[in-house]
Structures are given as C-alpha cells and as structure tokens.
Amino acid sequence: MPDIRRWDLLAYGDPCMDLTLDLEGLPEPGGKVLARPALQSAGGTTANAACAVSRLGGRAAIFGRVGADAFGEALRGSMREDGVDIEHLQTVNGQSSGVAISLLPPGGDRALVVAPMAPPPPPFLTQRLHDAMLQSRVIYVMPYDQRELERICHLARRTGTRIAIDLEPSVASDRQAMEQRMALADLVFFNEAGFRAGTGEAPSVEALASLKAHLDPGPACIVVTMGAAGAMAVDQHGVIQQSAFATQVRDTTGAGDAFNAAFVLAYLEGNSLPACLRFACAVSSFVVAKLGARAGLPSRAAVNALLLND
C-alpha cells in the first residue's frame, strides 16, 4: 500500500532565533572575553531538522510556537522559505520567541545558551496534535519533559506514527532518564556527550551493542554521532560504523540536527543502515563548513554528487 501521509517528518518543538558570537575563547567563571557578532539566523533543534528534510526533497511540517514579535515573524518566514509546512506553528501573544546564543571559539566547536519560550500548558497536546500526527510518518522530538513525551507516545500509538528522539545531556543526564525516554521511541539519536551522560561510557561498538541488548526490544535503531570521528548505529542486525567526510569545520551548530533529519529520511526511504549512516554523515559535512545552523543545508543533488565522488 502506498504511503499517503502528508509529511515524512513532523518536528515537535519551538523554533528559536540563533545569535552567534565569534570569540577567541570561552570565558572562565567570573571572567570576561571580547566577542564579535557574527550572525543572526533562524534555528531551533527540531525546526532545523524539518528544514533539512525539506531541502533534501522530503516533506516536513512543524508543530510548535513563536512569539508575537519580530523574531517570530522572521522564524515563520524562514521555515516557509525552506518549504516546511507551518500550518501548526502557532503565534502566541504576550510571549517572546525563543533565543539561542552560540559562543563560537576558534575551531568551531560552539557552546550554547538557550532561552526558550515558557512551556505550553498540557492542553497544547490535544486534538490538533493528534490530527497532525495522523498525517505524519515520524514525529521528531527533543524530549525534555518525560510526561510530555508519554502523552506524545500515547497519540503515536493511536495514529501509527513513529517517534524519533534526540537525547542530549540537557535532556537525559542520567541512565534512568535516558532509559525512560528510550523505552517510548522507535529511533533514538545521541551525540557523544549525550551517550556519555546516559550510559556513563564513551561511545564504542561494545557499549552500543550492550545498550541495544539491555533495552531489547526497545528502539528499532540507536544512533550516536561523534563529530570528526563519524557516527555509529545499531539495529537488530548489529553495529555499523561510518567515518566523517573530510571538510574544514567552520561551525558545528545544527550539524547534529541535519544528521538526524537526513538519517530519518533515508530510513523512511528503506535504505540499509550503512547507507543511512553514510548519507547522514555526508549531509552534516556540508553544514559544519558554513556559519549557522541552516546556511550549509544541502540539496539532495549536492549530497548525491558528494557520495558519488567520495
């Protein structure tokens, strides 16, 4: 039966405005450093993923909120320009849009300070989200709140929508929080710091295989990104590793978001686990070469050319 759902990926979460500062080094506690404003651009973890899917030729929508301010208008316009459906992006009166400040030292490995919008009330997860999920193959979430994720999972079971989650240290800072969230997901993504926070171990073939076995049946697939060391993933067939593509790193902002989005899209297209990893690593290599989360998001043609010539 052909897939008649409207969107490949529904990004759940609020976009934010990214403010990037170039600086010579991060300040010590109580210290001060001089910085140069480098960029103001649209961002937000799940919003970036939606934009990446759309630029790669997939179908994406966002379910979230912006404030009734200039940043909110800019965020809506940016997502519209990238081809993301903003039907379910609400404008909230009396609130400011979220802001993220990227501190970018030499080398491009940034530190991030986030000032999000106030959490939505539980009724935000009502019939409207149910209807949006009915039209979506995957909902992509950064699940800070366990109860919120449980409500999303309940709707996912009713609508037949798969759940992909991103577990950074700020989301799941210990093993209990990690396992509670993983138990509800179909696809789980970690960065290296998130894997260390949740498992207490460095990413390795043995650690990833052990985590998958411990959670069995658990998620269908677990993926770990490791920056310049590439990425690895495990499913029921075992662990696969993929090297990073050689590129000059300018800014790592948004690289993980783009990687995850590319992996989800390739996964939905029925590609093998090695092909999904290779495709996602190729996509993220474009992103880190540019300043900002979305400036380097590639087209499918550009990624295919890189893969053909690599």
C-alpha positions in Angstrom: 0.0 0.0 0.0 1.5 3.4 -0.9 2.3 5.9 1.9 -0.4 8.6 1.7 0.6 10.5 4.7 1.2 14.2 4.1 4.5 14.6 5.8 7.6 12.5 6.3 8.6 14.3 9.4 6.7 16.4 11.9 9.1 18.4 14.0 7.7 19.0 17.5 9.1 22.0 19.3 9.5 25.7 19.2 11.9 27.4 16.7 14.2 30.0 18.1 16.5 32.8 16.8 20.2 31.9 16.9 22.6 34.7 17.8 26.2 33.7 17.0 29.2 35.4 18.6 32.8 34.9 17.5 35.3 34.9 20.3 38.9 34.0 21.0 38.0 31.6 23.8 35.3 30.8 26.3 35.3 32.9 29.5 36.4 31.5 32.8 34.0 31.7 35.7 33.9 35.4 36.7 35.9 36.3 33.6 35.2 38.4 30.5 36.1 38.0 26.9 35.5 40.2 23.9 33.3 38.9 21.1 32.3 39.9 17.6 28.6 39.5 16.5 28.9 37.0 13.6 25.3 36.0 12.6 21.6 36.2 13.5 19.7 33.4 11.9 16.7 31.2 12.4 17.3 28.0 14.4 15.8 25.6 16.9 16.7 21.9 17.1 13.6 20.3 15.7 13.0 23.2 13.4 16.5 22.8 11.9 15.6 19.1 11.3 12.4 20.0 9.5 14.3 22.4 7.2 17.0 19.8 6.5 14.3 17.2 5.4 12.6 19.7 3.2 15.9 20.8 1.4 16.7 17.1 0.9 13.4 16.6 -1.0 11.3 15.3 1.8 8.1 16.6 3.2 8.2 18.3 6.6 6.0 20.3 9.0 6.5 21.8 12.4 4.2 21.7 15.4 5.3 24.5 17.8 5.0 28.1 18.8 6.7 31.5 18.2 6.1 34.8 20.0 4.2 37.7 18.5 7.4 39.6 17.9 9.9 40.4 15.1 11.8 37.2 15.8 8.5 35.2 15.5 7.8 36.7 12.0 11.3 36.0 10.9 11.2 32.4 12.1 7.9 31.8 10.3 9.2 33.3 7.1 12.5 31.3 7.2 10.7 28.0 7.6 8.3 28.9 4.8 11.2 29.7 2.5 12.7 26.3 3.2 9.5 24.6 2.2 8.4 23.5 5.7 4.6 23.5 6.3 3.8 25.9 9.1 0.1 25.2 9.4 0.7 24.1 13.0 3.1 26.8 14.0 1.2 29.0 16.5 1.9 32.6 17.3 1.5 33.3 21.0 0.6 36.8 22.1 2.3 38.1 25.2 5.4 35.9 24.8 8.8 36.4 23.3 10.2 34.0 20.8 12.9 31.7 22.0 16.6 32.7 21.6 19.8 30.7 21.5 23.2 32.3 21.8 26.1 30.4 20.2 29.6 31.2 21.6 31.9 30.2 18.8 35.6 29.9 19.7 38.3 29.1 17.1 37.8 25.6 15.7 34.0 25.9 15.5 33.0 23.7 18.5 30.5 26.1 20.0 28.9 26.4 23.4 25.2 27.2 23.5 23.0 29.2 25.9 19.3 28.8 25.3 16.4 31.0 26.5 13.2 29.0 25.4 9.6 30.1 25.4 7.7 29.2 28.6 6.4 25.6 28.4 3.0 25.2 26.8 0.1 24.0 29.0 -0.9 20.3 28.7 -4.0 21.1 26.6 -1.5 22.1 23.8 -1.3 18.3 23.2 -4.9 17.9 22.1 -6.9 17.1 19.0 -4.8 19.4 16.9 -1.6 17.4 17.5 -3.5 14.1 17.0 -4.6 15.3 13.6 -1.1 16.5 12.7 0.4 13.1 13.7 -2.2 11.3 11.6 -0.6 13.0 8.6 3.0 12.3 9.6 5.2 9.2 9.2 7.6 10.3 12.0 7.4 12.8 14.8 10.8 14.2 15.8 11.1 15.3 19.5 13.8 16.6 21.9 12.0 15.2 25.0 13.0 17.4 27.9 9.8 16.5 29.8 9.1 12.8 30.3 5.3 13.3 30.9 5.0 15.3 27.7 6.8 12.5 25.8 4.4 10.0 27.3 1.5 12.0 26.0 3.0 12.2 22.6 3.7 8.4 22.7 0.0 7.8 23.5 -1.0 9.7 20.5 1.6 8.0 18.4 0.2 4.6 19.2 -3.3 5.8 18.2 -2.1 7.3 14.9 0.5 4.8 13.9 3.3 7.5 13.9 6.8 6.5 14.7 8.8 8.5 17.3 12.3 9.7 16.8 14.0 11.4 19.8 17.3 13.3 20.3 18.9 12.7 23.7 21.5 15.4 24.6 22.9 15.7 28.1 20.4 18.5 28.9 17.6 16.1 28.0 18.7 12.9 29.8 21.5 13.5 32.2 21.5 10.0 33.8 20.7 6.4 33.0 17.2 6.4 34.4 16.1 9.5 32.4 17.7 8.0 29.3 16.0 4.6 29.6 12.6 6.1 30.4 12.7 8.1 27.2 14.3 5.4 25.0 11.5 2.9 26.1 9.0 5.2 24.2 10.9 5.7 21.0 11.4 4.0 17.7 14.6 5.8 16.7 17.0 7.3 19.2 19.8 9.7 18.5 22.7 10.7 20.8 25.6 13.0 20.4 28.8 11.8 22.1 28.1 13.9 25.2 24.6 12.6 25.4 25.7 9.0 25.2 28.3 9.5 28.0 25.7 11.2 30.2 23.2 8.5 29.8 25.4 5.4 29.9 28.5 6.5 31.8 30.6 5.2 28.9 32.3 6.5 25.8 30.6 5.5 22.6 32.0 2.2 21.2 30.8 -0.8 19.3 30.7 -2.8 22.5 28.9 -0.1 24.5 26.3 0.5 21.8 25.6 -3.2 21.3 25.3 -3.7 25.0 22.8 -0.8 25.3 20.7 -2.3 22.5 20.7 -5.7 24.1 19.8 -4.3 27.5 16.8 -2.5 26.2 15.5 -5.3 23.9 13.1 -5.0 22.3 13.5 -1.2 22.8 14.0 1.2 19.9 14.4 -0.3 16.4 17.6 1.7 15.9 20.0 3.7 18.1 22.4 6.2 16.5 25.4 8.1 18.0 27.2 11.0 16.3 30.8 11.6 17.3 31.9 14.7 15.4 35.1 14.2 13.5 35.1 10.5 14.5 31.9 10.0 12.4 28.9 8.0 13.7 27.7 4.6 14.6 24.4 2.9 14.8 22.9 -0.4 15.9 19.7 -2.2 14.9 18.7 -5.9 15.2 21.4 -6.9 12.8 24.3 -5.3 14.8 26.5 -2.2 14.9 27.6 -0.2 11.9 30.3 2.5 11.9 30.8 5.4 9.4 33.7 7.8 9.1 33.1 11.5 8.9 33.6 13.2 5.5 36.7 15.4 5.3 35.8 19.1 5.4 37.0 22.3 7.0 34.9 22.9 10.1 33.6 26.5 10.5 30.7 26.0 12.9 29.2 22.8 14.3 25.8 24.5 15.1 23.0 22.4 13.6 25.2 19.6 12.3 23.5 17.1 14.6 20.1 18.3 13.7 20.8 17.9 10.0 22.4 14.5 10.5 19.4 13.2 12.4 17.0 14.6 9.8 18.9 13.0 6.9 19.1 9.7 8.7 15.3 9.7 9.3 14.6 10.5 5.7 17.0 7.8 4.4 15.5 5.3 6.9 12.0 6.1 5.7 13.1 5.6 2.1 14.0 2.0 3.0 17.8 2.3 2.8 20.1 -0.1 4.7 21.6 1.0 8.0 25.1 1.6 6.4 23.5 3.7 3.6 21.5 5.7 6.1 24.7 6.5 8.2 26.7 7.4 5.1 24.0 9.7 3.8 23.6 11.5 7.1 27.4 11.9 7.6 27.6 13.4 4.1 24.8 15.9 4.9 26.4 17.0 8.1 29.7 17.7 6.3 28.0 20.4 4.4 26.5 22.0 7.5 29.8 22.3 9.5 31.5 24.1 6.6 29.2 27.1 7.0 28.4 29.6 9.7 25.0 29.0 11.3 22.6 26.0 11.6 21.0 26.2 8.2 23.3 28.1 5.9 25.0 24.9 4.8 22.0 22.7 4.5 22.5 20.9 1.1 20.1 19.8 -1.6 19.7 16.1 -2.5 21.6 16.7 -5.7 24.6 18.1 -3.8 24.7 15.2 -1.4 24.4 12.6 -4.2 27.3 14.2 -6.0 29.5 14.0 -2.9 28.5 10.4 -2.3 29.2 9.5 -6.0 32.7 11.1 -5.9 33.8 10.0 -2.5 
